[in-house]
Amino acid sequence: MVELTTLEGSDLSLLTETWNRCWQGYFYEMFFNEENLRIWIEHGQIKLNHSIALREHGKIVGFTFLSQTDYEGWIAGTAIDPQYRGRGLFAPMLQAQINLARSIGLRRIYLEVLSRNYAQYTYKSQGFRFVRDLHLYRLTPGTIKLDHARSPYINFQSVDLSAYFLTRKKAGFIPSWQRRAHYLKRYTSINAWLNSQETAGMLYGGVEGKTLLDAWAAYDDAAQELLSFLNEHNYGEFSLNNQPQDSVMRMLTFAGIHPTDLLYEMICEFDR
């Protein structure tokens, strides 16, 4: 007997076993130990009492994690045990999450899905619509070939977080959920940087403050300055996640660097 409940009361050990079992066969390695998952839940502010569990005889065989802030939510992970795939269970589990999100007063929920993931069609069937493409990059310093003649002197200065996010907002950059200010501020050892014209910026955090969390530019010349700086001053191989089609992406393409993967940002909006 399959039933839909919430994840409320599920302990970390059970959730970790469920997470690893349900993500088997995915495009990327998704293995978490208990500490990894604890950090993911706490950092993402995932509400287990507002997240869905698909159960058979009490065993969790599928789940959705819901993160929320104010009147918006984000699906921070959803998967089904491989033995239960292909049985038409994903759509009702997703619909249960949508219904729960609506019942607690959310106005919309977001998610990202790989362009090659067939789950996107289930999302569409349950009311999600496409918002935009997001891109994943894996970069190595020294390999970004740019026209340095256009930016002979590159100067970035450390700034406080409030100035960084205000400047980014004024530049018109629209971040995905994991690059919104409320999400990024939860990282440890955060340090923010802006160029002298305040037309490009980057944010580092995580262990020793060496993980690139955010990068944006208001226009192409500013993006070139940003990438030139990253090219010369980064800490080994780095990633740029959930990058929209913006000046940074245009300059990477100009340099012959293409995304390693493509995601679709999607949204489901509720009638008030």
C-alpha positions as CSV (number, residue, x, y, z in Angstrom):
1,M,0.0,0.0,0.0
2,V,1.6,3.3,-1.2
3,E,0.7,6.4,0.8
4,L,1.8,10.1,0.8
5,T,2.8,11.7,4.1
6,T,5.3,14.4,5.2
7,L,8.8,13.9,6.3
8,E,8.1,15.3,9.7
9,G,9.9,13.3,12.5
10,S,12.2,11.5,10.1
11,D,15.7,11.2,11.7
12,L,18.9,12.0,10.0
13,S,20.1,8.4,9.6
14,L,16.8,7.4,7.9
15,L,16.8,10.5,5.6
16,T,20.5,9.8,4.6
17,E,19.7,6.2,3.7
18,T,16.6,7.3,1.8
19,W,18.5,10.1,0.0
20,N,21.3,7.8,-1.2
21,R,18.9,5.0,-2.2
22,C,16.6,7.2,-4.2
23,W,19.3,9.1,-6.1
24,Q,20.8,5.9,-7.5
25,G,21.2,6.0,-11.3
26,Y,21.2,9.8,-11.5
27,F,23.4,11.7,-13.9
28,Y,25.7,12.9,-11.2
29,E,27.0,11.3,-8.0
30,M,24.6,12.4,-5.2
31,F,26.0,10.4,-2.3
32,F,25.7,12.1,1.1
33,N,26.9,11.1,4.5
34,E,24.8,12.2,7.5
35,E,26.9,15.4,8.0
36,N,26.5,16.3,4.3
37,L,22.7,15.9,4.5
38,R,22.5,17.8,7.8
39,I,24.3,20.8,6.2
40,W,22.1,20.6,3.1
41,I,18.9,20.6,5.2
42,E,20.1,23.4,7.5
43,H,21.7,25.6,4.9
44,G,18.7,25.2,2.5
45,Q,16.3,25.8,5.4
46,I,14.3,22.7,4.3
47,K,11.1,22.2,6.2
48,L,10.6,18.5,6.8
49,N,7.0,19.1,8.0
50,H,6.3,20.7,4.6
51,S,8.2,18.1,2.5
52,I,6.6,15.0,1.1
53,A,7.4,11.3,1.7
54,L,6.1,8.5,-0.6
55,R,5.9,5.4,1.6
56,E,5.1,1.7,1.1
57,H,4.4,-0.2,4.3
58,G,6.0,2.7,6.2
59,K,9.3,2.6,4.2
60,I,10.1,5.9,2.4
61,V,10.5,5.1,-1.3
62,G,10.4,8.7,-2.7
63,F,10.5,12.2,-1.4
64,T,10.5,15.9,-2.1
65,F,12.4,18.5,0.0
66,L,10.8,21.9,0.2
67,S,12.7,25.0,1.2
68,Q,10.8,28.2,1.8
69,T,11.2,31.9,2.4
70,D,8.4,34.4,2.8
71,Y,5.8,33.4,0.2
72,E,8.1,31.5,-2.1
73,G,9.4,27.9,-2.1
74,W,12.1,25.9,-3.8
75,I,12.2,22.1,-4.3
76,A,15.6,21.3,-3.0
77,G,15.6,17.7,-4.1
78,T,13.2,15.1,-5.3
79,A,13.8,11.4,-6.2
80,I,12.2,8.0,-6.2
81,D,13.7,4.6,-5.3
82,P,14.8,2.9,-8.6
83,Q,12.5,-0.1,-7.8
84,Y,9.5,2.2,-7.8
85,R,10.2,4.2,-10.9
86,G,8.0,3.8,-14.0
87,R,4.9,3.1,-11.9
88,G,3.3,6.5,-12.2
89,L,4.1,7.6,-8.6
90,F,6.2,10.7,-9.3
91,A,3.3,12.8,-10.5
92,P,1.0,12.3,-7.5
93,M,4.0,12.8,-5.1
94,L,4.8,16.1,-6.9
95,Q,1.1,17.1,-6.8
96,A,1.0,16.4,-3.1
97,Q,4.0,18.8,-2.6
98,I,2.3,21.5,-4.7
99,N,-1.0,21.1,-2.7
100,L,0.9,21.3,0.6
101,A,2.9,24.4,-0.6
102,R,-0.4,26.1,-1.6
103,S,-2.0,25.2,1.7
104,I,0.7,26.9,3.8
105,G,0.3,30.1,1.9
106,L,3.1,30.0,-0.7
107,R,2.4,31.8,-3.9
108,R,5.0,30.0,-6.1
109,I,7.6,27.3,-6.0
110,Y,10.8,27.0,-8.1
111,L,13.0,24.1,-9.1
112,E,15.9,23.4,-11.5
113,V,16.0,20.3,-13.7
114,L,18.7,19.1,-16.1
115,S,17.7,19.6,-19.7
116,R,18.3,15.8,-20.3
117,N,16.2,14.7,-17.4
118,Y,12.8,13.3,-18.4
119,A,11.3,14.5,-15.1
120,Q,10.9,17.9,-16.7
121,Y,7.8,16.6,-18.6
122,T,6.2,15.5,-15.3
123,Y,6.9,18.9,-13.9
124,K,5.1,20.5,-16.9
125,S,2.2,18.2,-16.5
126,Q,1.7,19.3,-12.9
127,G,1.7,23.0,-13.6
128,F,5.4,24.0,-13.8
129,R,6.5,26.2,-16.7
130,F,9.9,27.1,-18.1
131,V,11.5,30.3,-16.9
132,R,15.0,30.3,-18.4
133,D,18.2,28.3,-19.1
134,L,20.8,28.1,-16.4
135,H,24.3,26.9,-17.1
136,L,27.0,24.9,-15.2
137,Y,30.7,25.6,-15.8
138,R,33.8,23.9,-14.6
139,L,36.8,26.2,-15.1
140,T,40.5,26.1,-14.6
141,P,42.5,29.3,-14.0
142,G,44.8,30.2,-16.8
143,T,42.7,28.6,-19.5
144,I,40.3,31.5,-20.1
145,K,41.7,33.2,-23.1
146,L,40.5,36.9,-23.2
147,D,41.5,40.1,-24.9
148,H,43.5,41.7,-22.1
149,A,44.2,44.8,-24.2
150,R,40.6,45.9,-23.4
151,S,41.3,45.8,-19.6
152,P,44.9,46.6,-19.0
153,Y,44.4,47.2,-15.2
154,I,42.0,45.2,-13.2
155,N,41.1,46.2,-9.7
156,F,38.6,44.4,-7.4
157,Q,38.1,45.5,-3.8
158,S,36.6,43.8,-0.9
159,V,33.2,45.2,0.2
160,D,30.6,44.4,2.8
161,L,27.7,42.1,1.9
162,S,25.0,44.7,2.0
163,A,26.9,46.9,-0.6
164,Y,27.6,43.8,-2.8
165,F,24.0,42.7,-3.0
166,L,22.6,46.2,-3.4
167,T,25.1,46.8,-6.3
168,R,24.2,43.5,-7.9
169,K,20.5,44.3,-7.7
170,K,21.0,47.7,-9.3
171,A,22.9,46.0,-12.1
172,G,19.8,44.1,-12.9
173,F,21.2,40.6,-12.2
174,I,18.4,38.1,-11.4
175,P,19.7,35.2,-9.4
176,S,18.4,31.7,-9.2
177,W,17.3,30.4,-5.8
178,Q,20.8,29.2,-4.6
179,R,22.3,32.5,-5.6
180,R,19.8,34.7,-3.9
181,A,21.1,36.9,-1.1
182,H,19.2,35.0,1.6
183,Y,20.8,31.7,0.5
184,L,24.3,33.0,0.0
185,K,24.5,34.8,3.3
186,R,24.2,31.4,5.1
187,Y,27.7,30.4,3.9
188,T,30.6,30.7,6.3
189,S,33.8,32.8,5.6
190,I,32.0,34.9,3.0
191,N,34.0,37.6,1.2
192,A,32.5,39.9,-1.5
193,W,34.3,41.8,-4.2
194,L,33.4,44.6,-6.6
195,N,35.4,46.2,-9.4
196,S,36.2,49.9,-9.2
197,Q,33.2,50.9,-11.4
198,E,30.9,48.7,-9.4
199,T,29.8,47.0,-12.6
200,A,31.0,43.4,-11.8
201,G,31.3,41.4,-8.7
202,M,32.0,38.0,-7.2
203,L,31.4,36.2,-3.9
204,Y,33.5,33.6,-2.2
205,G,32.6,31.4,0.8
206,G,32.7,28.0,2.3
207,V,35.8,26.3,3.6
208,E,38.5,28.9,4.0
209,G,36.4,31.3,1.9
210,K,37.8,29.8,-1.4
211,T,34.7,28.5,-3.1
212,L,33.3,30.8,-5.9
213,L,29.6,31.2,-5.0
214,D,28.5,34.1,-7.3
215,A,29.8,36.0,-10.3
216,W,28.0,38.7,-12.3
217,A,28.6,41.7,-14.6
218,A,26.5,44.5,-15.8
219,Y,27.9,44.5,-19.4
220,D,30.4,42.7,-21.6
221,D,33.5,44.8,-20.8
222,A,32.9,44.4,-17.1
223,A,32.4,40.6,-17.6
224,Q,35.8,40.5,-19.3
225,E,37.4,42.3,-16.3
226,L,35.7,39.8,-14.0
227,L,36.9,36.7,-15.9
228,S,40.4,38.1,-16.3
229,F,40.6,38.5,-12.5
230,L,39.2,35.0,-12.0
231,N,41.6,33.6,-14.5
232,E,44.6,35.0,-12.6
233,H,43.5,34.8,-9.0
234,N,41.4,31.7,-8.4
235,Y,42.2,28.8,-6.1
236,G,42.6,25.9,-8.6
237,E,39.7,24.5,-10.6
238,F,36.4,26.2,-9.8
239,S,32.7,26.0,-10.7
240,L,30.2,28.6,-11.8
241,N,26.7,27.2,-11.1
242,N,23.3,28.3,-12.3
243,Q,24.6,31.0,-14.6
244,P,21.9,32.7,-16.6
245,Q,22.4,34.0,-20.2
246,D,24.2,37.2,-19.3
247,S,27.4,39.1,-20.0
248,V,29.6,36.6,-18.1
249,M,28.2,33.7,-20.3
250,R,28.7,35.8,-23.5
251,M,32.4,36.4,-22.6
252,L,33.0,32.8,-21.7
253,T,31.5,31.8,-25.1
254,F,33.7,34.4,-26.8
255,A,36.7,32.8,-25.1
256,G,35.7,29.4,-26.5
257,I,34.4,28.0,-23.1
258,H,31.0,26.3,-23.2
259,P,28.8,25.0,-20.3
260,T,29.4,21.5,-19.1
261,D,25.6,21.1,-18.5
262,L,22.3,22.9,-19.0
263,L,19.5,23.2,-16.5
264,Y,16.0,24.6,-16.9
265,E,14.7,26.9,-14.2
266,M,10.9,26.2,-13.7
267,I,8.1,27.8,-11.7
268,C,4.7,26.8,-10.5
269,E,2.5,29.8,-9.5
270,F,-0.6,29.5,-7.5
271,D,-3.8,31.5,-7.7
272,R,-4.2,33.7,-4.7
